Amino acid sequence: QTIASKVKSELQSALAPGGPLNERVVEERLIGRYTIQISLHKNGDVSSVFVMSAEEGDIRSQNRFKDLLHAFRFDFKMPKGKQYRVEIPFDLNNIPR
């Protein structure tokens, strides 16, 4: 399994009902559709989060979702000395409320 597929899989699980990101998105009423580039290094730590495109959202939702992603800890080891960038689309408007 590639790093990109692991990242996407873990984020999908976290955004599924009952997941930690899902609870925050629903609780804080975050909205919008985003394409986000996440950079990872070391032990699955997020080093940067960049919003490549944003639609149907507001600045508060965009910034808060970026903060949530930046604080997210991935549960896998990165190959030593490597850094990865992964582009992922998110549609917060489709999360059941």
N, C-alpha and C positions, 0 to 999 in steps of 0.2 A: 504494500500500500504506500502511495506517495505521500509526502508531507502535505501537499495541497489537499488530497482527499481526506487525510486525517483531520486537518483543520476544519474543512467543510462538515465532516461528519460530527465532530465534537460540537461545533456551533449549532448545527441542526438539532442535536439532542438538547442543547442548552436552551434553544428557543421553542422546543416542543412543550406542550402543556405539562406543568409541574417542574420544568427546568428552571434553573436559576435566572437565566436571562429573560425567559418568558415572564416570570413573576414580576421582574422589574419593569419590563416594557408595559405590561398590563396595568400594574400598580401606578406607574408614573404617566400613563396614557401617552406613550411615545408613538408618533405616527411618521409615515413617510416611506419612500422607496429609495434605496441607496445602493450604489456600487462602491464598495470600500476595499482599499488595499491595506492589508495587514502585513507588517514586517515582523518576523520572529527571529530570535537568536537564543543562544545558550540552551537552557532547560525548558524550552517552550514558552519563554517569556515574550510578551508582546513589546517590541521596541518602538513601533509607531503605527498609527492608524490614520489613513488619509482618505477623505471622502472624494471619490473621483466624479461622482454625479449624484444629484439629489433631486427628487421630485415629490410632490404632494406632501411635503412635510413642513416643519418650521425649524428655525435655528435652534430653539431650545431642545427639541427632540433630537436633532442631528448631533448637537454637542454632547448631550447626555448619553446617547447611544455610543458615540465615539469613546466617551469616558468608560462606559461599561465594557466595551471591547478591549480597551487598553488595560483594564484591570483583570481581564479574564486570564486564567491560568490553564494552559493546555496540559493534558495528562499523557504526554509522551516525551521521549528524549530526542533532542536534535542531534544530528551528526556533528561531531566535534569540529569547531571552527567554522561552521556553516551558518549562513543567514539566508532566510527565505522570504519572498514576498508572494502573497496570495491575494488575488482579486476575487471578491465574493459579492454577489447581489443579495440584498436583503429587502424584503417587503413587509414592513411592520404593520401595514394596513390589513394584511391578511391573517394576522394573529387573532384567534378568537378571544373576544372580551367577555 
